[in-house]
Structure formats: structure tokens, C-alpha cells
């Protein structure tokens, strides 16, 4: 908090544009053995300054206050009841949500004649997928709300235009040593009605291990992505696969969308993660890897589908369905988004699980989410 008191006079004295939003959310989740009522109030204040045509300095400060149930037991979300650690049986794993004030994005972007350079905590979101992004080794998405803003990443990014529709993009996440630092390079280009990227990465990543099950190692990976339109259908896909490990594993996502003449929009994605758990070999570590973002899914095969229709100029109605094809559990989630006033949005999400109680999504019975956001 001290840094913010010191920073505020500097904001007032400088030529800084300020904007942002207020957001309030309430959630209710019903499990087969417990209920959760929780929510938060959030204020995001964005700051942006352009000292010259070639320089932009930007950042945002987030204030987030939690209410309702702020201590969760993550075993309520697992199909595993107990885990053994150092010879003892653990049946509870509590986590707490504390009120926070934090500086999220804070970076400088400079434009030179041959390249653009961005340094600092900045938004990084790679790939063409909607619900999953194998190429995005920096973030993890929530399936019920995949488009929600992601936290910033401390990085150095260099973008070099090469020719028409072709761009070289290099990203480095500095760590304690050069070997521990994550690097990614991608070449973006266009071919007809499609945009294509070729990607290479070097990172400290979770890999299979014959003795320990999983371990971390420094590995090289290669992949790519495409997105475009053919016969009035949109198509996209992306993948990332390690190059220098014995086990053949990686991730791939394929998707398509289409808008009918009456305005009905629908899309569908399929995701495969070879690093995910087998249904009959699900362990506590698999949940931890998934929730921490070390893997993009709990098991191997998933599907995401959405239909959306604009009821009026201010109301959007959509139906989201996603599921685990391995344990045959699914989530059905109708949603309504309403622009109540200019720059004021209200969203209501309902969800109902389909599947056995001992499956990934079947363990949650039903849920409700109410969110209001007002921009300024």
C-alpha cells in the first residue's frame, strides 16, 4: 500500500490517461457434499502515457476485495478423498483468498524504424484457440469463462516486421539463470485467407518420468497455429510438441465456427493433451499440475461448444457445453449478457453438470454466477 501512496502524486502530476472498470461478482456452487457462496468487488485502474509518438508507458492497478466463503478446501473439487504424504493420510487441503492491491501490468513499449520492443509486466496471450491454447505456455484459462483477462507476465518482447503479413516475434521471460529463462520465438505470416505461425520454445516444463511419474526438465518444443475462413466457415488450430524427450507427448486443439443467416453463431473445439492423466490412473498430483497451470487439462481429451444469438441490440444469449471425453462428464451452461446502460454490462451464468459423482465435472452439481461490470 505504501508504494501506491507514493505513486499517486506522480500520476496526478504527469500527462496520464486513466480509465478502467468496476466489477462485482457473486457465485454459488453446489457440490454433492458441500455448498460454496462467495464473491468479490474489483476495481481496475488503467494508466497510459505517451511521452512521444515512439514511446508508450502503460500499466494497471487492481483492487480486489473478497466476500462470502474465503477459505476453500480443494479436496471438495477432487474425486480423490485422501492422499498420503510422508506416511500420513491427508484429507483436507485449505486455501485462503485474501484482499489484495497489486500492480498488474507495468511496461514500456518503444517503436523503432525496424522493430518494436516491449519491456516489463505485460499481457501475453498466444495462439488461435478459444478455450485452450497449447502455444500459450504463460497462462491458463477457465473453461466457464475463457475470455476473461489473464494476469500479466514479466517479459521482454521483440517484434520485427519482415514483409507484408510477415512478423518475427521473440519473447523472453527472465529467470535466475539464462538456462532457467523461458524463451519463445514465432514467425507469423499469411497464406491466402489464413494466418499462420511457426513456433519454437525453450522452457522448464513438466515431462513424464518412468520412476517418479512426472518431473520437470528444460526442453525444446516446436509447434504452430493457423486461423482463417473457408466456405464461410472459420477454421483454426494450434499445437506444441516437445522435441528432445523420449516420451511422445504434446497438445493440439482444432476448432471451427459459423454464423447462420439468422445471426445464430456456433463454434466447436476439440483438445487433446497427451500429458493428461488416464482415467484409471488419476492421482492427486494430476489435480495439482492442472490447477497450478503446469498442464492445460486434467485428462487427455476434451470438447468445447458454444451457440450464441443476439436477442436484441443489447442482449446476447448463449449456451456453452464443455466436457471431458475420457470420463464422460460434461457441463451445460446457459448464459445471458445484457448491456443495461452504456458501458454497464450484466452477465448471468448457470451451469449444470452431467456425469457420475466421481468424474471431473460430475462432482459439481450446479452453479450460478452473477457479474456486473461498469467501465469508466
N, C-alpha and C positions, 0 to 999 in steps of 0.2 A: 504493500500500500504506500510505503514511503516514496518509492520510485514514481508513483502516479502523481503524488502531491508536487514532487519536483518537476515532473514532466508537463503538468497542466499550464504553468505560466509560459513555457516555451511554445505550446500550441497556440495560446492566445496571442502571442507576440508575432508569430510567423504568418505567412500567407498560406494558410492550410484550408483545404475544403474538408468539411465534416459532414458525414451522412451515416446512415446505418439503419437499425431496426430494433424494435422491442418485440420480444416473443414470450408467450406464456403457453405452457403445455400441461395437460393433465392426462394421466394414463391409469388404466385399471387392467390388471391381468389376473385371470383366474386359472389356477392350476388344479390338478386333481386333489391336492392335499393342502393348498395354501392360496391366499389372495394377496395381491400387491396393489396398493394405492399410492401413487407418487406423482410428482410433477416438478416444475421449475419455472422461474422467471429469469429471463435473459435479456441483457442489453448489449448490443454490439455497436461500438462506435468506430467508424472507419475514418482514417485520416489520410489525406493525399495532398502532396505538394509538388509543383513543377517549377523548380528554380529556373529552368531553361527548356528549350524545345527538345534537348537531348537527354534530359535527366528527369526521372520521376522517383519520388520517395513516398512510400505508402506503408500503411500498417493498420492494425485494428486492435482495440482493447475490448475484451469480453468480460462482462459481469454476469455471474450465474449463481442464483440462489435456489437451493433445492427445498422441497417441502414434501410432506407425507412420509412414506417409508424411505428412509435414507440408509438403512443397513440391510443388505441383502445377503442371503445365503445362496451361493452359486450352485450348491447341490440341488436346489429346487428346480434348476434348469437342466440338470443332467439326468440321464436314465440310469446312472450308476449311483448306488446308495452309499457306498463306503469305498475308501481307498486305504491301502496300507502304506505307512511311511515310517521308516526306522523301527519296524517291528510293532508299531502302534496302529490301531484302526481309527481312521478319521471319518467322521460322519457329518461334519459341518465345516464350511469354508466361508466365513463372513467377509464382506467388503462394504466399505462406507463411502457415501457421496457427501463431500464437504463443499460448502460455499467457496467460490473461487473468484478471483480477479486476476486476469492474466493477459499479457501481451501476446497475441497470436501471430498475425503476420507483421513483419517489420523488415522491409527490404528496399534496396535501391536498384532501379533499372536504368541503364545507360544505353543510348543508341549511338553507335559509331557508323562510319560510312560502309563498313564491310560486315559488321556483326552487331548483335545486341547482347548485353551482359547483365544478368540479374544476380545479386548477391544478398543473402540474408534469409530469414524465415519467410518462406514464400509458398503460395499454393501450387501444388504439383498434382496433376491428375492426368494420367496417361491411359491410352487405349481407346477403343471404339465401343466396347461393350456397355450395356446399360446396368445390369445387375452385378456383373463380375468383370474384372479387368486383370487378366493374367500378367499383362505388361506393367501394371501399376504395383511395383514392389514396395511402395511407400505407404499405401493406405488400405483400409478395409471398409467395405460397405455394409449397411444394414439392409437386409432384403425387404423389409416392410417400407423402407424409405430410402432407396438407393441414391437419390439425387441430393440428399441433404449435404450441406457443406462439410468439407473434411478439414482436419487440423493442418496447420502449416508445417513445412519441413525446412530445416536449416540446410541450405544447399547453395551451390554455385552453378548457374546455368548459362551456357553459351549457345546462341542461336545464330547460324551463319546461312543467309540466303545464297544459294548457288546459282540457280537459274529459275525460269518460270515454273512454279509449282514444286520446286525442289528446295528442301531446307535440311541442313545438318544441325542436329540438336544434341548437345553434350551436357550431362548432369553429374555432379559430384556431391556426395554427402560426406563431409569431412568427419573423421573419427580420430581415435588416439594415435593411429599409425596409418600410413598410406595403404598398407595391406588390408586393414580393417575398414577402410572407407569404401562406401558403395559408389559404383560408377555405372552409368548407362549412357549409351550413345545410340541415336536413332537417325535414320535417313528417311525423310518424308518426301514423297513425290506423287505425281498424278499420272494416271493412265486411263484415258477416255473419261467416263463418268465416275471413276473410282479414285479414291485417295488411298495410298499405300504407304506403309512404313516398314523398314527393316531395322531390327533392334538387336543390340548386344549389351549384356550386363555382367557385372562382377560384384558379388555380394556375399555376405555372411549369411548362409541360408540353411534351413532345416533340410536334412537329407536322410534317407533310410540307412540303418546300420544293422548288420546281421546279429550283433551281440546285444546292443543296447536298444534296438528298435528304431530309434531316431537319434541323431546327433546334429551338431552344427558344423559347417565347414565353409571355407572360402571356395566358391565355384564360379565358373563362367557359364553364361546362358545365352541362348540365341532365340529369336522369335520375330514376330512381325504382326501387322494388322492391316485390315482393309475395310473400307466403307464406301458404299455407292448405291446406285439405283439401276435396276434392270427390269423392263416391262412393268413400270410403275410400282415395283416392289423394292423396298430398301433391303440391302444385304450387308452384313458386317461380320467380322470375325477377328480373333486375335489369339496368339499363343506365345508361350515362353517355355523352353525346354533346356535343362542343364546339358552341358557338353562333356564334362570331364569326370563323370561318376559312373560306376558300374551299373547301378540300377537305372532302368529306363523309366523316368517319371517326369511329369510336367503338367501344364494346364492348357486347356483350349476352350474357347467359347465361340459359338456360332449363333447368329440371330437374323431375324427378318421382320419387316413391318410393312403395313399397307394401310392406306386410307380409302374407304369406300366413297362413292359419290354422295351419300347422305351425310358424310362427315364423321362416320364411325371409324375410329383408329384402333388398330390392334397390332400387337407385336409379340414375339416369342423368342426366347433364348434357351439354348442348351449349354450346360457347363460340365466339363469333365476335369477332375483333379486326381491324377494318379497318386499323389501323396496322401490323399484322404484315407480314412480307415475303412477296412472291410466290415460289413455289418456284423459278422460273427466274431470280430476281434476288436471291438470298440473298448478303449481304455480311457482312464482319467486324463492321461497325457494328451490324447487326441482333442479333448474338450479345451484344455489349456492352450494348446497350439492354435486352435481355431479362434478362441476368444481374444487371444493376445495378438492375432494378426499374422502369426507365423505361417498359417495356411489360410487359404481363401474359402475353405469349406470343411465341414466335419467329415463327410464321406466322399465318395467319388463322383456320383452322377446326379445332376440337378436340372430342374427346368423352371423357367420363369415366364409367365404370360400375362399380358395386360390388354384390356379393352377400354377405350375412353371415348366419351361422347360429350360434346358441348351442348348442354341443355338450353342455356341462354347465353347472352354475351358475357355474363358474369358468373355462371355456374358450370363447373365441369364435374361429370360423374364418371367414375372409373371402377373397374373390377380387376383386382390383382390376384393371381394364383401362382404360388411357387411351391416347390416340393422336392423332397429327397426321393429319387427314383430307386435307391438301394433298399431303404427300409419302408418305402411306400407310405410316407407321411407327407401331408400337404397342409398349406394354409390358404384359406379363402378369405379375401379382404376387400370388401366394397369400400369405396372412398368418395367423399364429396368435397370439392374445393369451391369456395364461394368468395368472390370479391365483394364484400359487404359495402365498402366505401372505396374511394380512390386510395390506393396504397395500403389498404387494410384487407388482409386475407384470413379467412377462417377455414380450417380443414377438420373433417371428422372421418376417422378411420375405424372400421370394425373388423374383427378377424375371428375366424372360427377354424379350429384345427380339424383335420381329418386323418385318422390313423390310430394305431394302438398306443396305449399309455406309455409303453417303453420305447417309443420312437422319437426322433429328433424334434419334430413339430407336434406330434401327437401328445407329448407330455403337457403342452399348454392347451387348455381347454378353449378359452375365448378371451378377447381383449378389446378395449375401447381406447381410442386416443383422440383428444380434442386439442387443437392448436390454433392460436391466433397470433398473427404477425402484422405489425404496423411499421411501415417504412417512413423514414424522415430524411 
